Amino acid sequence: MAGLLTISEVSRRSGVSSSALRFYEARGLIQSERAGSGHRCYERAVLRRIAFIVFAQRIGLTLEEVDVELALLPRDRVPEGADWAKISSSWSNRIDERIAELQRLRGSLTGCIGCGCLSLQRCKLVNPNDRAARNGPGPRYWIGDSRLR
């Protein structure tokens, strides 16, 4: 088992808790080998997979989507830069959508986010008679609906 990392070493190096690593393993996102003592040991390449998982989640991919993406990686060798670039190339649209969502949020921080709440005087001015509710549930203005006058 020389050259393998323990779960605590992987946790320390990746910044991901041991419980999350065990969860990722249970989901099949990462793999470990068992030492004679039964403890988990990981190949160094797992650090790249974990970094990918963390990054993918930060841009909004679900673990199910991460699993689909990771399944595209080669199983017979350690993935290289080109492999990672290939599976992450489709993320540009998702990142652009996330940026637009964050810009809408930033623009709404000082005003009503269109939650439909009539308890604040400001909301009564921006959303009289809860007009935003006509467009559906949730923070309608924040997700991009135009304000109704």
N, C-alpha and C positions, 0 to 999 in steps of 0.2 A: 504494500500500500504506500510505498515511497512516492513522494511528489504529490500526494493527494492532500486536500485541505479538509480540516474538520469543519463541522457546522458552525462552530464559534468563530473560526478563522474566516469562513465565507461571510458570516454575518458582519464581522468587523470590517472586512475589505469592501463589502457591497453596500453597507449601511442599511441593510434589510434585516429585520429581526429574525431570530431563529424560528419563531412560530410561523412567520410568513414564509420562510424557506420550506418548512415542513408542509405548509398549505400548498405552495407552488408544486412541491413534489407530489402531493396527493392528487393534484389536478393534472399531473403529467407534464407540467411545463419545464421541470428540471429533473435530473436523475442523480441519484447517489449510489455509491457502492457501500456495502456493509463490511466493516472491519470485523475481525474475529470476535471482538467484544460486542458486536451488534450496533456499534455507533456508526452514524452516517459519515461518509467521506466523499468528497467531490473532486472531480477533475478541475484543473484551473480554468478551463474553457467555460465552466458554468458561470463564472463572473461576467462574461460577455452576455450570456443569455439573461442573467438577472438584470444587468444594465438595460438591456433591450426591453424587458418586461416593465421595469420602472419607468423608462422613457415613454413607452407605449401607453401606459396608464396615465401618465401626466398629460398626454395630448388627447386623452379621452377614450382610448380603446378599452373595451371590456376584456376581462380575462378570456372569454370565449373567442373574441377576435384575436387576442394575442396568441391563443392556442392555434388558430387557423394560420396565422402568419408564421409562427415557429415551425409548423409542420412543413412549410416550404423550404426549410433549410436542409442542407445535405445531412444524411445520417451516417455516411461512410467516412467523413472527415470533419475536421474542425472548420466551422464556417469562416470565410475570409471576408474582407471588406466589400468585395463585389456582391457577395451573398447578402450581406446586411443591407447594402444600398438597394438591391433589387426589391427586397420586401418592404423597405421603408419609403420607396419612391412614390407610392400611391397615397402617402399621408399629406401631401401638400394641400389638397382641398380641405381636409379635416383641420389642419393647422390654420388655414385661412378662415374657416368658419369659426374656429375658437377665438382667433384674434378679433373678428368682427363682433362676436358675442361679448368679449371683454371690453371692447370699445363702447358698445351700447351700455354696458354696466357702468363704466366710468362716467359716461355722459348722464347717467341717471342717479348717480350717487347723491346729488343735492336736491333732487326732485322726487316726485312720485314714481315708483317702479311699476305702477299699474297693477297692484295686487288686488284691487277691488275693495280694499278696506275703506270704509267711510268714517272711521273713527277720528281721522286727523282732518283738520280744517283744510290743509293743502290738498288732500285727496278730494275733498268736496269740490274744489275749484277745478282740478284737473280731470276728475272722473265723476262728474255729477250723476246721481242716480245709478251709480255702478254700471255705467255704459260699457266698460271694458269687459264685463262678464258676458256680454253678447258674443264676444269672440272666442270664448272658451275658458277653461280653468287656468289658474296659474298667473304669474306676473306678466300680463299681456304686453305691456309697453316694453318691458325688458327683453322679451324674446322677439321683439321687432314689429309688433302691431303699431299702426299709427294711432296717435291720440285722437279720440273722438271729441268733437266740439259740440 
